[in-house]
Amino acid sequence: MDLETLTLQEQISGLRDKKFSSVELVENYISVIGNNEDLNVFVSNDFERAIAKAKKSDSSNNIQQDMPLNGIPMVHKDIFCTEGVKTSCGSKMLDNFYPPYSATVVERLEQAGSICLGKANMDEFAMGSSNETSFYGAVKNPLNKQKSPGGSSGGSAAAVAANFSSFSTGTDTGGSIRQPASFCGLVGIKPTYGRVSRYGMIAFASSLDQGGILAKNIKDTAIALQYISGYDPKDATSIKTKVPNFSEDCESDKFEHVVGLATNLINSFGDENLSKNYSKAIKRLAKLKIKTKEIELPNLELSLPVYYVIAPAECSANLSRYDGIRFGYRAENVDNLEDLYFKSRGEGFGNETKKRILIGTYCLSSGFYDAYYKKAQKIRNLISSDFVNAFKDVTSIMLPTTSGEAFDLGSITDPIEMYKQDIFTIPANLGGLPAISIPFGEKDNMPLGIQFIGNILEESSLLNISNKFQLD
Amino acid sequence: MTIDDKTLENLSKLSKIKIDENLRNKLREDLNLTINMIDEINKIDCDQIEELSHPIKDNFNLREDKVFKEIDRESLQKTSNKTEDGFYLVPKVIE
């Protein structure tokens, strides 16, 4: 039995039925990881502790009821603080950072019994769509090593695609879970803003950031999502509401679906392959007898410029905490306190991060605040209203995840071209809406993805429509 | 709007980031491309629209005002490589 290819669901039942042990699972993954180091997936590993935890898990299988993921190995994006384990956020700034506490997402998955194998590489501070902005170098796409795995959760996606774990955590500020999932042939879900606690998740743009899951299939995604969701008093923006049973809901017959289609919008891009894959997805819905309705999203095309005001503005405020004093990189040979700030930040941040802080600073500076930041927030309201209106008639909206398949590493040098990677994923973040990418179609032997966007807190409906869509 | 050398210098000061000479031209070029792209929003008339700063309306959950887990000073300060007697060390600021 190839343990590394098992799904999360198969691992849970296999451990329960004692077909294999947690130690066998962990050791097998460590061996697979060791044979594929060139993919550059991990910033740091936690193998020793993982084996110790697996041994403990094997001797305590009777607590399976309370710990549904008992003994299951997994991988965290290196943006989640892990107590005593290096948490770099893909940056030189945090290359020496060993957090004194763990993120709520990490704690909850630990409480469920899962075992972290290591921390996955990512774009620096989650700013990037290719994994190339990481201080540790780009991750390679396991499906074709010349290609990018996407970003910013590229390491998390590559880890699952390369069979280093059955699922991983990621974060999504403008598409950072869904685009890598699409590039690596996986399922990736960004839940509703506030469904998953942001406590201990290193901040990029606080009104957009949301943690989520990458996995090989929808059922596994639903299972893992269950254990990271729910209200957390440590995050004032987390939503106080009951978490549904995602795993049951994804296979339930209780959901009625009307899928919103944006055919005119997709065709307006004039990209033949994009339109072709979208119309193939529409045909699939028709074949499955799922109701559809054409909708208008008139302000959607403004998402990109709005995002590139709001996200950098929030990032410039969030990243002001890196002062070289309390934690993180500290420059040597400085003349005075001001010089310490300038040099620590100048030497500790990579170019993309610097660029975004500078754009944010510009948009928030005196004389430009109204023209950029305030204006972007107004248009964010228009985009959000487009969704509110659409959801009066439909239960989800289908869009492509990306405009194309994974691109070659190093092939996109124009920053705006790179930013356009997230053109179909950003709108859900601006609206705080849940969205899922599932594999659908392929081009040049690389997978493509299709995306379903749901109404607020409707992850169950999204998982359900995705599951139906794949049952062809 | 255009970002020239003077504006870049001001942004560097405001954000307290030292910008290397060899990066300056490329950075200015990229910033201008981005500003040019985001300037699209200024073509839209939305004076009467309210701003949206938080995607989920009316979701403010204040927790009870009590300490739930205290991270002690010693553990917190382990993340800094320059501390003394519970204080962070910085270059001299008072002459």
Boltz contact constraints between the chains, C-beta under 6 A:
constraints:
  - contact:
      token1: [A, 100]
      token2: [B, 71]
      max_distance: 6.0
  - contact:
      token1: [A, 100]
      token2: [B, 75]
      max_distance: 6.0
  - contact:
      token1: [A, 100]
      token2: [B, 76]
      max_distance: 6.0
  - contact:
      token1: [A, 101]
      token2: [B, 71]
      max_distance: 6.0
  - contact:
      token1: [A, 193]
      token2: [B, 55]
      max_distance: 6.0
  - contact:
      token1: [A, 193]
      token2: [B, 56]
      max_distance: 6.0
  - contact:
      token1: [A, 194]
      token2: [B, 56]
      max_distance: 6.0
  - contact:
      token1: [A, 207]
      token2: [B, 54]
      max_distance: 6.0
  - contact:
      token1: [A, 233]
      token2: [B, 63]
      max_distance: 6.0
  - contact:
      token1: [A, 236]
      token2: [B, 61]
      max_distance: 6.0
  - contact:
      token1: [A, 239]
      token2: [B, 59]
      max_distance: 6.0
  - contact:
      token1: [A, 240]
      token2: [B, 61]
      max_distance: 6.0
  - contact:
      token1: [A, 305]
      token2: [B, 37]
      max_distance: 6.0
  - contact:
      token1: [A, 305]
      token2: [B, 38]
      max_distance: 6.0
  - contact:
      token1: [A, 305]
      token2: [B, 40]
      max_distance: 6.0
  - contact:
      token1: [A, 305]
      token2: [B, 41]
      max_distance: 6.0
  - contact:
      token1: [A, 308]
      token2: [B, 38]
      max_distance: 6.0
  - contact:
      token1: [A, 309]
      token2: [B, 38]
      max_distance: 6.0
  - contact:
      token1: [A, 325]
      token2: [B, 88]
      max_distance: 6.0
  - contact:
      token1: [A, 325]
      token2: [B, 90]
      max_distance: 6.0
  - contact:
      token1: [A, 326]
      token2: [B, 80]
      max_distance: 6.0
  - contact:
      token1: [A, 327]
      token2: [B, 79]
      max_distance: 6.0
  - contact:
      token1: [A, 327]
      token2: [B, 80]
      max_distance: 6.0
  - contact:
      token1: [A, 336]
      token2: [B, 91]
      max_distance: 6.0
  - contact:
      token1: [A, 337]
      token2: [B, 90]
      max_distance: 6.0
  - contact:
      token1: [A, 337]
      token2: [B, 91]
      max_distance: 6.0
  - contact:
      token1: [A, 337]
      token2: [B, 93]
      max_distance: 6.0
  - contact:
      token1: [A, 340]
      token2: [B, 91]
      max_distance: 6.0
  - contact:
      token1: [A, 341]
      token2: [B, 16]
      max_distance: 6.0
  - contact:
      token1: [A, 342]
      token2: [B, 16]
      max_distance: 6.0
  - contact:
      token1: [A, 342]
      token2: [B, 18]
      max_distance: 6.0
  - contact:
      token1: [A, 343]
      token2: [B, 18]
      max_distance: 6.0
  - contact:
      token1: [A, 345]
      token2: [B, 16]
      max_distance: 6.0
  - contact:
      token1: [A, 345]
      token2: [B, 17]
      max_distance: 6.0
  - contact:
      token1: [A, 346]
      token2: [B, 17]
      max_distance: 6.0
  - contact:
      token1: [A, 346]
      token2: [B, 18]
      max_distance: 6.0
  - contact:
      token1: [A, 354]
      token2: [B, 17]
      max_distance: 6.0
  - contact:
      token1: [A, 355]
      token2: [B, 30]
      max_distance: 6.0
  - contact:
      token1: [A, 357]
      token2: [B, 15]
      max_distance: 6.0
  - contact:
      token1: [A, 358]
      token2: [B, 11]
      max_distance: 6.0
  - contact:
      token1: [A, 359]
      token2: [B, 34]
      max_distance: 6.0
  - contact:
      token1: [A, 361]
      token2: [B, 11]
      max_distance: 6.0
  - contact:
      token1: [A, 361]
      token2: [B, 14]
      max_distance: 6.0
  - contact:
      token1: [A, 361]
      token2: [B, 15]
      max_distance: 6.0
  - contact:
      token1: [A, 362]
      token2: [B, 11]
      max_distance: 6.0
  - contact:
      token1: [A, 374]
      token2: [B, 51]
      max_distance: 6.0
  - contact:
      token1: [A, 375]
      token2: [B, 41]
      max_distance: 6.0
  - contact:
      token1: [A, 376]
      token2: [B, 41]
      max_distance: 6.0
  - contact:
      token1: [A, 377]
      token2: [B, 51]
      max_distance: 6.0
  - contact:
      token1: [A, 377]
      token2: [B, 52]
      max_distance: 6.0
  - contact:
      token1: [A, 377]
      token2: [B, 53]
      max_distance: 6.0
  - contact:
      token1: [A, 378]
      token2: [B, 46]
      max_distance: 6.0
  - contact:
      token1: [A, 378]
      token2: [B, 49]
      max_distance: 6.0
  - contact:
      token1: [A, 378]
      token2: [B, 51]
      max_distance: 6.0
  - contact:
      token1: [A, 379]
      token2: [B, 41]
      max_distance: 6.0
  - contact:
      token1: [A, 380]
      token2: [B, 52]
      max_distance: 6.0
  - contact:
      token1: [A, 381]
      token2: [B, 49]
      max_distance: 6.0
  - contact:
      token1: [A, 381]
      token2: [B, 50]
      max_distance: 6.0
  - contact:
      token1: [A, 381]
      token2: [B, 52]
      max_distance: 6.0
  - contact:
      token1: [A, 384]
      token2: [B, 52]
      max_distance: 6.0
  - contact:
      token1: [A, 415]
      token2: [B, 30]
      max_distance: 6.0
  - contact:
      token1: [A, 415]
      token2: [B, 33]
      max_distance: 6.0
  - contact:
      token1: [A, 416]
      token2: [B, 33]
      max_distance: 6.0
  - contact:
      token1: [A, 416]
      token2: [B, 37]
      max_distance: 6.0
  - contact:
      token1: [A, 431]
      token2: [B, 55]
      max_distance: 6.0
  - contact:
      token1: [A, 432]
      token2: [B, 55]
      max_distance: 6.0
  - contact:
      token1: [A, 432]
      token2: [B, 56]
      max_distance: 6.0
